[in-house]
Amino acid sequence: MRYGICHLSIVPMRFEPSDRSELVNQMLYGEYFKLLEYRKNWSRIRLAHDGYEGWIDNKQFVEIDEQQYAFAKAQTEQLASDPVQFAIDEHQSLTTVVMGSSIHTISLLKSSFEGTTRQGQTDRSQLIQTALLYLKSPYMWGGRTPFGIDCSGFTQMVYRLNGFVLQRDASQQAAQGEALSFIEESEPGDLAFFDNQDGAIVHVGIILEDNYIIHAHGEVRMDRLDHSGIYNVHKRSHTHKLRVIKKII
């Protein structure tokens, strides 16, 4: 088995080994992984923190050995909590580090970081404060950063920054936690899931106080939430049909 770590700010993970292939996820600075398949120009990887798989360009990571991978796994996860900061390598070169990047592995990259970080689980009240840091971030399928993020990437990163594990996709997240029967039972920080005409879970957001929800749809935005789903007051219509509400923590 071979292993690697991300030494760049943001690396695209694709559905197939091609620059033209669909973006399915992003790997952030300091995240490490197993190489499942190695080709001349591309590798299929599995991220350590959530097990998500995809193809990355071989020019966009550095290899580490099994001992270094085990060292990274043994460390308490420490994540960058500023929207944007910088890491400085041994040659004094700067690398942009976005919110949610892994800092506990920075010694493997022979770099230093002076920004603020988070580690361990927080009180669930911190979830909303973290979510608001992404407000107005543009929507991007497969994105996980303030520069572009999708609905499940948004919920995963908010929870991860507060020490809680969510899977990557909305359909996977919907299988976690405890289902609630009514909106009235929910608390700020709970997740609301929405389905399409075929009954497939296709969207997720974080419930706020007073029947509002924050979610990534065009941008990270706040809308009304009722028993039917998400109501956009500007469009004067519902944009998403509510399927289930889940209490994760």
C-alpha positions as protocol buffer text, in pm:
chain_id: "A"
residue {
  index: 1
  type: MET
  ca { x: 0 y: 0 z: 0 }
}
residue {
  index: 2
  type: ARG
  ca { x: 119 y: 351 z: -86 }
}
residue {
  index: 3
  type: TYR
  ca { x: 24 y: 675 z: 88 }
}
residue {
  index: 4
  type: GLY
  ca { x: 22 y: 1047 z: 17 }
}
residue {
  index: 5
  type: ILE
  ca { x: -45 y: 1393 z: 157 }
}
residue {
  index: 6
  type: CYS
  ca { x: -173 y: 1714 z: 3 }
}
residue {
  index: 7
  type: HIS
  ca { x: 93 y: 1988 z: -7 }
}
residue {
  index: 8
  type: LEU
  ca { x: -119 y: 2232 z: -212 }
}
residue {
  index: 9
  type: SER
  ca { x: -403 y: 2460 z: -105 }
}
residue {
  index: 10
  type: ILE
  ca { x: -691 y: 2281 z: -279 }
}
residue {
  index: 11
  type: VAL
  ca { x: -671 y: 1978 z: -508 }
}
residue {
  index: 12
  type: PRO
  ca { x: -961 y: 1856 z: -725 }
}
residue {
  index: 13
  type: MET
  ca { x: -1078 y: 1497 z: -684 }
}
residue {
  index: 14
  type: ARG
  ca { x: -1244 y: 1368 z: -1001 }
}
residue {
  index: 15
  type: PHE
  ca { x: -1483 y: 1088 z: -1090 }
}
residue {
  index: 16
  type: GLU
  ca { x: -1250 y: 958 z: -1360 }
}
residue {
  index: 17
  type: PRO
  ca { x: -875 y: 1006 z: -1428 }
}
residue {
  index: 18
  type: SER
  ca { x: -913 y: 1309 z: -1654 }
}
residue {
  index: 19
  type: ASP
  ca { x: -904 y: 1687 z: -1619 }
}
residue {
  index: 20
  type: ARG
  ca { x: -1238 y: 1692 z: -1802 }
}
residue {
  index: 21
  type: SER
  ca { x: -1404 y: 1454 z: -1559 }
}
residue {
  index: 22
  type: GLU
  ca { x: -1664 y: 1561 z: -1303 }
}
residue {
  index: 23
  type: LEU
  ca { x: -1535 y: 1722 z: -984 }
}
residue {
  index: 24
  type: VAL
  ca { x: -1665 y: 1503 z: -700 }
}
residue {
  index: 25
  type: ASN
  ca { x: -1471 y: 1645 z: -407 }
}
residue {
  index: 26
  type: GLN
  ca { x: -1174 y: 1856 z: -304 }
}
residue {
  index: 27
  type: MET
  ca { x: -870 y: 1760 z: -101 }
}
residue {
  index: 28
  type: LEU
  ca { x: -740 y: 2034 z: 127 }
}
residue {
  index: 29
  type: TYR
  ca { x: -392 y: 2119 z: 247 }
}
residue {
  index: 30
  type: GLY
  ca { x: -253 y: 1864 z: 491 }
}
residue {
  index: 31
  type: GLU
  ca { x: -512 y: 1595 z: 423 }
}
residue {
  index: 32
  type: TYR
  ca { x: -361 y: 1251 z: 377 }
}
residue {
  index: 33
  type: PHE
  ca { x: -479 y: 935 z: 208 }
}
residue {
  index: 34
  type: LYS
  ca { x: -419 y: 585 z: 77 }
}
residue {
  index: 35
  type: LEU
  ca { x: -334 y: 530 z: -290 }
}
residue {
  index: 36
  type: LEU
  ca { x: -572 y: 264 z: -414 }
}
residue {
  index: 37
  type: GLU
  ca { x: -457 y: 267 z: -775 }
}
residue {
  index: 38
  type: TYR
  ca { x: -153 y: 436 z: -927 }
}
residue {
  index: 39
  type: ARG
  ca { x: -124 y: 518 z: -1299 }
}
residue {
  index: 40
  type: LYS
  ca { x: 121 y: 723 z: -1502 }
}
residue {
  index: 41
  type: ASN
  ca { x: -59 y: 1056 z: -1453 }
}
residue {
  index: 42
  type: TRP
  ca { x: -341 y: 986 z: -1209 }
}
residue {
  index: 43
  type: SER
  ca { x: -404 y: 806 z: -880 }
}
residue {
  index: 44
  type: ARG
  ca { x: -726 y: 685 z: -722 }
}
residue {
  index: 45
  type: ILE
  ca { x: -718 y: 769 z: -353 }
}
residue {
  index: 46
  type: ARG
  ca { x: -919 y: 722 z: -34 }
}
residue {
  index: 47
  type: LEU
  ca { x: -911 y: 1014 z: 210 }
}
residue {
  index: 48
  type: ALA
  ca { x: -826 y: 917 z: 567 }
}
residue {
  index: 49
  type: HIS
  ca { x: -1077 y: 1141 z: 743 }
}
residue {
  index: 50
  type: ASP
  ca { x: -1397 y: 1025 z: 571 }
}
residue {
  index: 51
  type: GLY
  ca { x: -1304 y: 742 z: 334 }
}
residue {
  index: 52
  type: TYR
  ca { x: -1412 y: 934 z: 23 }
}
residue {
  index: 53
  type: GLU
  ca { x: -1258 y: 816 z: -303 }
}
residue {
  index: 54
  type: GLY
  ca { x: -1164 y: 991 z: -625 }
}
residue {
  index: 55
  type: TRP
  ca { x: -890 y: 1049 z: -881 }
}
residue {
  index: 56
  type: ILE
  ca { x: -618 y: 1312 z: -837 }
}
residue {
  index: 57
  type: ASP
  ca { x: -336 y: 1434 z: -1059 }
}
residue {
  index: 58
  type: ASN
  ca { x: -1 y: 1278 z: -961 }
}
residue {
  index: 59
  type: LYS
  ca { x: 162 y: 1622 z: -975 }
}
residue {
  index: 60
  type: GLN
  ca { x: -63 y: 1746 z: -696 }
}
residue {
  index: 61
  type: PHE
  ca { x: 50 y: 1542 z: -396 }
}
residue {
  index: 62
  type: VAL
  ca { x: 364 y: 1407 z: -231 }
}
residue {
  index: 63
  type: GLU
  ca { x: 409 y: 1051 z: -114 }
}
residue {
  index: 64
  type: ILE
  ca { x: 462 y: 958 z: 250 }
}
residue {
  index: 65
  type: ASP
  ca { x: 549 y: 619 z: 391 }
}
residue {
  index: 66
  type: GLU
  ca { x: 339 y: 388 z: 607 }
}
residue {
  index: 67
  type: GLN
  ca { x: 504 y: 510 z: 927 }
}
residue {
  index: 68
  type: GLN
  ca { x: 425 y: 874 z: 844 }
}
residue {
  index: 69
  type: TYR
  ca { x: 65 y: 781 z: 758 }
}
residue {
  index: 70
  type: ALA
  ca { x: 33 y: 603 z: 1095 }
}
residue {
  index: 71
  type: PHE
  ca { x: 181 y: 909 z: 1268 }
}
residue {
  index: 72
  type: ALA
  ca { x: -80 y: 1135 z: 1102 }
}
residue {
  index: 73
  type: LYS
  ca { x: -361 y: 899 z: 1202 }
}
residue {
  index: 74
  type: ALA
  ca { x: -243 y: 897 z: 1564 }
}
residue {
  index: 75
  type: GLN
  ca { x: -248 y: 1277 z: 1599 }
}
residue {
  index: 76
  type: THR
  ca { x: -545 y: 1470 z: 1736 }
}
residue {
  index: 77
  type: GLU
  ca { x: -707 y: 1640 z: 1440 }
}
residue {
  index: 78
  type: GLN
  ca { x: -629 y: 2011 z: 1428 }
}
residue {
  index: 79
  type: LEU
  ca { x: -794 y: 2224 z: 1160 }
}
residue {
  index: 80
  type: ALA
  ca { x: -734 y: 2578 z: 1033 }
}
residue {
  index: 81
  type: SER
  ca { x: -1022 y: 2797 z: 1147 }
}
residue {
  index: 82
  type: ASP
  ca { x: -948 y: 3126 z: 968 }
}
residue {
  index: 83
  type: PRO
  ca { x: -1124 y: 3160 z: 631 }
}
residue {
  index: 84
  type: VAL
  ca { x: -779 y: 3212 z: 472 }
}
residue {
  index: 85
  type: GLN
  ca { x: -426 y: 3190 z: 612 }
}
residue {
  index: 86
  type: PHE
  ca { x: -80 y: 3080 z: 499 }
}
residue {
  index: 87
  type: ALA
  ca { x: 167 y: 2802 z: 570 }
}
residue {
  index: 88
  type: ILE
  ca { x: 539 y: 2867 z: 533 }
}
residue {
  index: 89
  type: ASP
  ca { x: 765 y: 2587 z: 411 }
}
residue {
  index: 90
  type: GLU
  ca { x: 1136 y: 2530 z: 474 }
}
residue {
  index: 91
  type: HIS
  ca { x: 1222 y: 2749 z: 173 }
}
residue {
  index: 92
  type: GLN
  ca { x: 1007 y: 3036 z: 310 }
}
residue {
  index: 93
  type: SER
  ca { x: 748 y: 2989 z: 35 }
}
residue {
  index: 94
  type: LEU
  ca { x: 384 y: 3062 z: 118 }
}
residue {
  index: 95
  type: THR
  ca { x: 95 y: 2824 z: 59 }
}
residue {
  index: 96
  type: THR
  ca { x: -263 y: 2944 z: 97 }
}
residue {
  index: 97
  type: VAL
  ca { x: -446 y: 2750 z: 367 }
}
residue {
  index: 98
  type: VAL
  ca { x: -826 y: 2766 z: 373 }
}
residue {
  index: 99
  type: MET
  ca { x: -1063 y: 2698 z: 659 }
}
residue {
  index: 100
  type: GLY
  ca { x: -1085 y: 2328 z: 741 }
}
residue {
  index: 101
  type: SER
  ca { x: -736 y: 2237 z: 621 }
}
residue {
  index: 102
  type: SER
  ca { x: -542 y: 1985 z: 830 }
}
residue {
  index: 103
  type: ILE
  ca { x: -271 y: 2144 z: 1042 }
}
residue {
  index: 104
  type: HIS
  ca { x: -185 y: 1845 z: 1265 }
}
residue {
  index: 105
  type: THR
  ca { x: 10 y: 1694 z: 972 }
}
residue {
  index: 106
  type: ILE
  ca { x: 210 y: 2008 z: 895 }
}
residue {
  index: 107
  type: SER
  ca { x: 537 y: 1861 z: 1028 }
}
residue {
  index: 108
  type: LEU
  ca { x: 522 y: 1602 z: 749 }
}
residue {
  index: 109
  type: LEU
  ca { x: 527 y: 1892 z: 502 }
}
residue {
  index: 110
  type: LYS
  ca { x: 818 y: 2060 z: 684 }
}
residue {
  index: 111
  type: SER
  ca { x: 615 y: 2377 z: 719 }
}
residue {
  index: 112
  type: SER
  ca { x: 487 y: 2611 z: 990 }
}
residue {
  index: 113
  type: PHE
  ca { x: 151 y: 2776 z: 1051 }
}
residue {
  index: 114
  type: GLU
  ca { x: 67 y: 3071 z: 1275 }
}
residue {
  index: 115
  type: GLY
  ca { x: -308 y: 3102 z: 1211 }
}
residue {
  index: 116
  type: THR
  ca { x: -582 y: 2998 z: 1451 }
}
residue {
  index: 117
  type: THR
  ca { x: -687 y: 2634 z: 1473 }
}
residue {
  index: 118
  type: ARG
  ca { x: -956 y: 2418 z: 1628 }
}
residue {
  index: 119
  type: GLN
  ca { x: -935 y: 2071 z: 1774 }
}
residue {
  index: 120
  type: GLY
  ca { x: -1171 y: 1845 z: 1966 }
}
residue {
  index: 121
  type: GLN
  ca { x: -1546 y: 1866 z: 2002 }
}
residue {
  index: 122
  type: THR
  ca { x: -1714 y: 2196 z: 2080 }
}
residue {
  index: 123
  type: ASP
  ca { x: -2054 y: 2279 z: 2223 }
}
residue {
  index: 124
  type: ARG
  ca { x: -2322 y: 2235 z: 1955 }
}
residue {
  index: 125
  type: SER
  ca { x: -2401 y: 2607 z: 1980 }
}
residue {
  index: 126
  type: GLN
  ca { x: -2074 y: 2670 z: 1795 }
}
residue {
  index: 127
  type: LEU
  ca { x: -2211 y: 2497 z: 1485 }
}
residue {
  index: 128
  type: ILE
  ca { x: -2415 y: 2802 z: 1385 }
}
residue {
  index: 129
  type: GLN
  ca { x: -2128 y: 3044 z: 1438 }
}
residue {
  index: 130
  type: THR
  ca { x: -1910 y: 2828 z: 1214 }
}
residue {
  index: 131
  type: ALA
  ca { x: -2184 y: 2798 z: 951 }
}
residue {
  index: 132
  type: LEU
  ca { x: -2213 y: 3177 z: 932 }
}
residue {
  index: 133
  type: LEU
  ca { x: -1844 y: 3204 z: 838 }
}
residue {
  index: 134
  type: TYR
  ca { x: -1938 y: 3045 z: 504 }
}
residue {
  index: 135
  type: LEU
  ca { x: -2228 y: 3283 z: 437 }
}
residue {
  index: 136
  type: LYS
  ca { x: -2225 y: 3414 z: 75 }
}
residue {
  index: 137
  type: SER
  ca { x: -1969 y: 3153 z: -34 }
}
residue {
  index: 138
  type: PRO
  ca { x: -2054 y: 3059 z: -394 }
}
residue {
  index: 139
  type: TYR
  ca { x: -2203 y: 2721 z: -471 }
}
residue {
  index: 140
  type: MET
  ca { x: -1972 y: 2476 z: -649 }
}
residue {
  index: 141
  type: TRP
  ca { x: -2044 y: 2109 z: -706 }
}
residue {
  index: 142
  type: GLY
  ca { x: -1778 y: 1909 z: -520 }
}
residue {
  index: 143
  type: GLY
  ca { x: -1650 y: 2215 z: -332 }
}
residue {
  index: 144
  type: ARG
  ca { x: -1543 y: 2224 z: 34 }
}
residue {
  index: 145
  type: THR
  ca { x: -1406 y: 2577 z: 80 }
}
residue {
  index: 146
  type: PRO
  ca { x: -1524 y: 2938 z: 123 }
}
residue {
  index: 147
  type: PHE
  ca { x: -1425 y: 2990 z: -243 }
}
residue {
  index: 148
  type: GLY
  ca { x: -1683 y: 2735 z: -358 }
}
residue {
  index: 149
  type: ILE
  ca { x: -1883 y: 2474 z: -171 }
}
residue {
  index: 150
  type: ASP
  ca { x: -2176 y: 2237 z: -225 }
}
residue {
  index: 151
  type: CYS
  ca { x: -2457 y: 2158 z: 16 }
}
residue {
  index: 152
  type: SER
  ca { x: -2310 y: 1845 z: 175 }
}
residue {
  index: 153
  type: GLY
  ca { x: -1956 y: 1983 z: 167 }
}
residue {
  index: 154
  type: PHE
  ca { x: -2089 y: 2278 z: 366 }
}
residue {
  index: 155
  type: THR
  ca { x: -2256 y: 2065 z: 634 }
}
residue {
  index: 156
  type: GLN
  ca { x: -1961 y: 1828 z: 655 }
}
residue {
  index: 157
  type: MET
  ca { x: -1708 y: 2109 z: 700 }
}
residue {
  index: 158
  type: VAL
  ca { x: -1918 y: 2290 z: 962 }
}
residue {
  index: 159
  type: TYR
  ca { x: -1950 y: 1974 z: 1167 }
}
residue {
  index: 160
  type: ARG
  ca { x: -1587 y: 1875 z: 1114 }
}
residue {
  index: 161
  type: LEU
  ca { x: -1459 y: 2212 z: 1234 }
}
residue {
  index: 162
  type: ASN
  ca { x: -1647 y: 2147 z: 1556 }
}
residue {
  index: 163
  type: GLY
  ca { x: -1512 y: 1796 z: 1606 }
}
residue {
  index: 164
  type: PHE
  ca { x: -1799 y: 1588 z: 1464 }
}
residue {
  index: 165
  type: VAL
  ca { x: -1782 y: 1342 z: 1176 }
}
residue {
  index: 166
  type: LEU
  ca { x: -2022 y: 1358 z: 882 }
}
residue {
  index: 167
  type: GLN
  ca { x: -1990 y: 1160 z: 562 }
}
residue {
  index: 168
  type: ARG
  ca { x: -1930 y: 1350 z: 238 }
}
residue {
  index: 169
  type: ASP
  ca { x: -2254 y: 1320 z: 41 }
}
residue {
  index: 170
  type: ALA
  ca { x: -2606 y: 1424 z: 144 }
}
residue {
  index: 171
  type: SER
  ca { x: -2742 y: 1071 z: 93 }
}
residue {
  index: 172
  type: GLN
  ca { x: -2469 y: 934 z: 322 }
}
residue {
  index: 173
  type: GLN
  ca { x: -2531 y: 1201 z: 586 }
}
residue {
  index: 174
  type: ALA
  ca { x: -2903 y: 1121 z: 580 }
}
residue {
  index: 175
  type: ALA
  ca { x: -2819 y: 772 z: 708 }
}
residue {
  index: 176
  type: GLN
  ca { x: -2653 y: 917 z: 1019 }
}
residue {
  index: 177
  type: GLY
  ca { x: -2815 y: 1037 z: 1342 }
}
residue {
  index: 178
  type: GLU
  ca { x: -3169 y: 1013 z: 1479 }
}
residue {
  index: 179
  type: ALA
  ca { x: -3475 y: 1103 z: 1273 }
}
residue {
  index: 180
  type: LEU
  ca { x: -3717 y: 1359 z: 1418 }
}
residue {
  index: 181
  type: SER
  ca { x: -4091 y: 1351 z: 1354 }
}
residue {
  index: 182
  type: PHE
  ca { x: -4156 y: 1725 z: 1341 }
}
residue {
  index: 183
  type: ILE
  ca { x: -3970 y: 2050 z: 1279 }
}
residue {
  index: 184
  type: GLU
  ca { x: -4081 y: 2160 z: 1625 }
}
residue {
  index: 185
  type: GLU
  ca { x: -3860 y: 1887 z: 1777 }
}
residue {
  index: 186
  type: SER
  ca { x: -3548 y: 2022 z: 1606 }
}
residue {
  index: 187
  type: GLU
  ca { x: -3280 y: 2247 z: 1751 }
}
residue {
  index: 188
  type: PRO
  ca { x: -3034 y: 2482 z: 1583 }
}
residue {
  index: 189
  type: GLY
  ca { x: -2758 y: 2269 z: 1435 }
}
residue {
  index: 190
  type: ASP
  ca { x: -2978 y: 1975 z: 1334 }
}
residue {
  index: 191
  type: LEU
  ca { x: -2976 y: 1876 z: 967 }
}
residue {
  index: 192
  type: ALA
  ca { x: -3270 y: 1891 z: 727 }
}
residue {
  index: 193
  type: PHE
  ca { x: -3264 y: 1671 z: 414 }
}
residue {
  index: 194
  type: PHE
  ca { x: -3456 y: 1719 z: 92 }
}
residue {
  index: 195
  type: ASP
  ca { x: -3541 y: 1482 z: -192 }
}
residue {
  index: 196
  type: ASN
  ca { x: -3619 y: 1501 z: -562 }
}
residue {
  index: 197
  type: GLN
  ca { x: -3917 y: 1366 z: -758 }
}
residue {
  index: 198
  type: ASP
  ca { x: -3766 y: 1016 z: -752 }
}
residue {
  index: 199
  type: GLY
  ca { x: -3733 y: 1020 z: -372 }
}
residue {
  index: 200
  type: ALA
  ca { x: -3352 y: 1047 z: -373 }
}
residue {
  index: 201
  type: ILE
  ca { x: -3186 y: 1270 z: -113 }
}
residue {
  index: 202
  type: VAL
  ca { x: -3027 y: 1554 z: -309 }
}
residue {
  index: 203
  type: HIS
  ca { x: -2991 y: 1844 z: -65 }
}
residue {
  index: 204
  type: VAL
  ca { x: -2908 y: 1918 z: 299 }
}
residue {
  index: 205
  type: GLY
  ca { x: -2893 y: 2226 z: 521 }
}
residue {
  index: 206
  type: ILE
  ca { x: -2842 y: 2327 z: 883 }
}
residue {
  index: 207
  type: ILE
  ca { x: -3145 y: 2435 z: 1085 }
}
residue {
  index: 208
  type: LEU
  ca { x: -3131 y: 2776 z: 1253 }
}
residue {
  index: 209
  type: GLU
  ca { x: -3358 y: 2939 z: 1511 }
}
residue {
  index: 210
  type: ASP
  ca { x: -3706 y: 3070 z: 1429 }
}
residue {
  index: 211
  type: ASN
  ca { x: -3770 y: 2834 z: 1133 }
}
residue {
  index: 212
  type: TYR
  ca { x: -3475 y: 2940 z: 922 }
}
residue {
  index: 213
  type: ILE
  ca { x: -3217 y: 2722 z: 747 }
}
residue {
  index: 214
  type: ILE
  ca { x: -2867 y: 2792 z: 617 }
}
residue {
  index: 215
  type: HIS
  ca { x: -2766 y: 2594 z: 309 }
}
residue {
  index: 216
  type: ALA
  ca { x: -2564 y: 2608 z: -13 }
}
residue {
  index: 217
  type: HIS
  ca { x: -2790 y: 2686 z: -307 }
}
residue {
  index: 218
  type: GLY
  ca { x: -2639 y: 2929 z: -556 }
}
residue {
  index: 219
  type: GLU
  ca { x: -2449 y: 3056 z: -253 }
}
residue {
  index: 220
  type: VAL
  ca { x: -2449 y: 2981 z: 116 }
}
residue {
  index: 221
  type: ARG
  ca { x: -2772 y: 3155 z: 215 }
}
residue {
  index: 222
  type: MET
  ca { x: -3047 y: 3165 z: 475 }
}
residue {
  index: 223
  type: ASP
  ca { x: -3407 y: 3084 z: 386 }
}
residue {
  index: 224
  type: ARG
  ca { x: -3733 y: 2997 z: 560 }
}
residue {
  index: 225
  type: LEU
  ca { x: -3805 y: 2635 z: 653 }
}
residue {
  index: 226
  type: ASP
  ca { x: -4153 y: 2489 z: 696 }
}
residue {
  index: 227
  type: HIS
  ca { x: -4317 y: 2146 z: 684 }
}
residue {
  index: 228
  type: SER
  ca { x: -4313 y: 2148 z: 304 }
}
residue {
  index: 229
  type: GLY
  ca { x: -3948 y: 2243 z: 268 }
}
residue {
  index: 230
  type: ILE
  ca { x: -3734 y: 2548 z: 194 }
}
residue {
  index: 231
  type: TYR
  ca { x: -3925 y: 2866 z: 108 }
}
residue {
  index: 232
  type: ASN
  ca { x: -3744 y: 3139 z: -83 }
}
residue {
  index: 233
  type: VAL
  ca { x: -3913 y: 3471 z: 1 }
}
residue {
  index: 234
  type: HIS
  ca { x: -3764 y: 3641 z: -306 }
}
residue {
  index: 235
  type: LYS
  ca { x: -3900 y: 3379 z: -545 }
}
residue {
  index: 236
  type: ARG
  ca { x: -4215 y: 3341 z: -335 }
}
residue {
  index: 237
  type: SER
  ca { x: -4198 y: 2967 z: -379 }
}
residue {
  index: 238
  type: HIS
  ca { x: -4055 y: 2650 z: -230 }
}
residue {
  index: 239
  type: THR
  ca { x: -3721 y: 2545 z: -380 }
}
residue {
  index: 240
  type: HIS
  ca { x: -3666 y: 2212 z: -198 }
}
residue {
  index: 241
  type: LYS
  ca { x: -3905 y: 1944 z: -66 }
}
residue {
  index: 242
  type: LEU
  ca { x: -3843 y: 1833 z: 293 }
}
residue {
  index: 243
  type: ARG
  ca { x: -3778 y: 1462 z: 343 }
}
residue {
  index: 244
  type: VAL
  ca { x: -3641 y: 1416 z: 694 }
}
residue {
  index: 245
  type: ILE
  ca { x: -3478 y: 1601 z: 983 }
}
residue {
  index: 246
  type: LYS
  ca { x: -3186 y: 1436 z: 1161 }
}
residue {
  index: 247
  type: LYS
  ca { x: -3031 y: 1504 z: 1501 }
}
residue {
  index: 248
  type: ILE
  ca { x: -2664 y: 1416 z: 1466 }
}
residue {
  index: 249
  type: ILE
  ca { x: -2541 y: 1527 z: 1810 }
}
